[in-house]
Amino acid sequence: KEKISCANVRDSHRQTQHPDIDLLIDIQNRALGKGAGYERWAKGFNLKQTAKTLLFLQQHDIHSYEDLERMTSEAVTGADQLLASIKEKDVRIKEIEALRQHIFDYSKTRKIYLEYKQLPNAKKAEFYELHRAEIELQEAARAAFDALPEGSKLPTVKELTEERSRLIKERQAEYAEYRKARSERTEFIRAKQNAD
């Protein structure tokens, strides 16, 4: 049996782990009054971060500052576009949920509303007070339907449910992609700031 040393395990773990780059410490401005120990620690920290930044640049095959700027910009733009797409889907999902609720409310309160409309004016006030919640739901649903784009057909609950399910799946996939892109964006920004 082969013995595995702790050093080998640590080294293999380090190689598989993505190095987290932190910003370099401005020793001249931050070391004032903190003593020689802090300055020594800060210099060691900066050396490690410089090495991580260099390793990051090598792993991404970046050989010039212009390449670093371009790739940082692409990482930021990509993450921002994913986030914008996720937010658009969130807005549409909320619109669908509201429209579905209006459709349910409309069908639930339709009979009472028709009865209210057919009453003579003398009896409407009393009927309205008895059925205020139902009539207000019906009017809110009608207003929501009127607010739909002109010429568009009111979608069915089934169509809305299918669209909502599809958007939720797409949003989940994009969010997983966004978490990765956000982490990459952070690493590129830190590497660029350290290079600056």
C-alpha positions in Angstrom: 0.0 0.0 0.0 1.2 3.5 -0.9 1.2 6.1 1.8 -0.4 9.4 1.0 1.2 12.3 2.8 -0.8 15.3 4.0 1.3 17.6 1.8 0.3 15.7 -1.3 -3.3 15.9 -0.4 -3.1 19.6 0.3 -1.2 20.2 -3.0 -3.8 18.3 -5.0 -6.6 20.1 -3.3 -5.0 23.5 -4.1 -4.6 22.6 -7.7 -8.3 21.7 -8.1 -9.5 24.7 -6.2 -9.9 28.0 -8.0 -7.5 30.6 -6.3 -9.5 33.4 -4.8 -7.8 36.7 -5.6 -8.0 39.5 -3.0 -7.1 43.1 -3.6 -3.6 44.2 -2.8 -3.1 46.2 0.4 -1.9 49.8 0.1 0.8 49.3 2.7 2.0 53.0 2.7 -1.4 54.4 3.6 -2.7 51.6 5.8 0.4 50.6 7.8 0.6 54.0 9.6 0.6 53.4 13.4 0.1 49.6 13.0 3.7 48.6 13.5 6.3 46.5 11.8 4.4 43.2 12.3 1.5 44.5 10.2 3.8 45.8 7.5 5.5 42.4 7.3 2.2 40.6 7.2 0.9 43.0 4.5 4.0 42.5 2.3 3.5 38.7 2.6 -0.2 39.0 1.8 0.5 41.2 -1.2 3.1 38.7 -2.5 0.6 35.9 -2.3 -2.1 37.9 -4.0 0.4 38.9 -6.8 1.2 35.3 -7.3 -2.5 34.4 -7.4 -3.1 37.2 -9.9 -0.2 36.0 -12.1 -1.5 32.4 -11.9 -5.0 33.6 -12.9 -3.6 35.5 -15.9 -1.6 32.4 -17.0 -4.7 30.2 -16.6 -6.7 32.5 -18.8 -3.9 33.0 -21.3 -3.7 36.7 -20.8 -0.5 38.2 -22.1 -1.2 41.9 -22.3 -3.1 44.6 -20.3 -5.4 45.2 -23.3 -6.4 41.5 -23.2 -7.1 41.8 -19.5 -9.2 44.9 -20.0 -11.1 43.3 -22.8 -11.7 40.0 -21.0 -12.7 41.9 -17.8 -15.2 44.0 -19.8 -16.6 40.8 -21.4 -17.0 39.1 -18.0 -18.8 42.2 -16.6 -21.0 42.5 -19.6 -21.9 38.8 -19.7 -22.8 38.7 -16.0 -24.9 41.9 -16.3 -26.7 40.5 -19.3 -27.6 37.3 -17.5 -28.8 39.3 -14.5 -30.9 41.5 -16.7 -32.4 38.4 -18.4 -33.2 36.9 -15.0 -34.9 40.1 -13.9 -37.0 40.3 -17.1 -38.2 36.7 -16.5 -39.0 37.6 -12.8 -41.2 40.5 -14.0 -42.9 38.4 -16.6 -43.6 35.6 -14.1 -45.2 38.2 -11.8 -47.3 39.5 -14.7 -48.5 36.0 -15.5 -49.4 35.2 -11.9 -51.3 38.5 -11.6 -53.2 37.8 -14.9 -54.0 34.2 -13.8 -55.4 35.6 -10.6 -57.5 38.1 -12.5 -58.9 35.3 -14.7 -59.8 33.3 -11.7 -61.4 36.3 -10.0 -63.3 37.2 -13.1 -64.8 33.7 -13.4 -65.6 33.5 -9.7 -67.4 36.9 -9.5 -69.0 37.1 -13.0 -72.5 36.1 -11.9 -72.7 38.5 -9.0 -71.4 41.3 -11.3 -73.9 40.6 -14.0 -76.7 40.6 -11.3 -75.4 43.9 -10.0 -75.4 45.5 -13.5 -79.0 44.4 -14.2 -80.4 45.9 -11.0 -82.2 49.2 -11.1 -80.2 52.2 -9.8 -82.3 52.3 -6.6 -81.1 48.9 -5.4 -77.5 49.0 -6.7 -76.1 50.8 -3.6 -77.4 48.2 -1.2 -76.3 45.3 -3.4 -72.9 46.9 -3.8 -72.4 47.1 -0.1 -73.3 43.5 0.4 -71.0 42.3 -2.4 -68.3 45.0 -2.5 -65.3 42.6 -2.5 -66.7 40.5 -5.4 -67.6 43.6 -7.5 -64.2 45.2 -6.9 -62.4 42.0 -7.9 -64.5 41.8 -11.1 -63.7 45.5 -12.0 -60.0 45.0 -11.3 -60.0 41.9 -13.6 -61.8 43.8 -16.3 -59.4 46.7 -16.0 -56.4 44.2 -16.3 -57.9 42.7 -19.4 -58.5 46.1 -20.9 -54.8 47.0 -20.2 -53.6 44.1 -22.4 -52.1 45.2 -25.8 -54.7 46.2 -28.3 -55.7 43.3 -30.6 -54.2 40.7 -28.4 -56.3 37.7 -27.3 -56.7 36.9 -23.6 -54.5 33.8 -23.0 -56.0 30.8 -21.4 -54.9 29.7 -17.9 -53.3 26.6 -19.4 -51.2 28.8 -21.8 -50.2 31.1 -18.9 -49.3 28.1 -16.7 -47.1 26.6 -19.4 -45.3 29.9 -20.1 -44.7 30.4 -16.3 -43.3 26.9 -16.0 -41.0 27.4 -19.0 -39.8 30.8 -17.7 -39.1 29.3 -14.2 -36.9 26.6 -15.7 -35.1 29.1 -17.9 -34.6 31.4 -15.0 -33.1 28.6 -12.8 -30.7 27.6 -15.6 -29.7 31.2 -16.1 -29.3 31.8 -12.4 -26.9 28.8 -12.1 -24.9 30.3 -15.1 -25.1 33.7 -13.5 -23.5 32.5 -10.2 -20.6 31.2 -12.2 -20.4 34.4 -14.3 -20.6 36.6 -11.2 -17.7 34.7 -9.6 -15.6 35.0 -12.8 -16.5 38.7 -13.1 -15.2 39.3 -9.5 -12.0 37.5 -10.2 -11.4 39.4 -13.4 -12.1 42.7 -11.7 -9.7 41.9 -8.8 -7.0 40.7 -11.2 -7.3 44.0 -13.2 -7.3 46.1 -10.1 -4.2 44.3 -8.9 -2.6 44.8 -12.3 -3.5 48.5 -12.1 
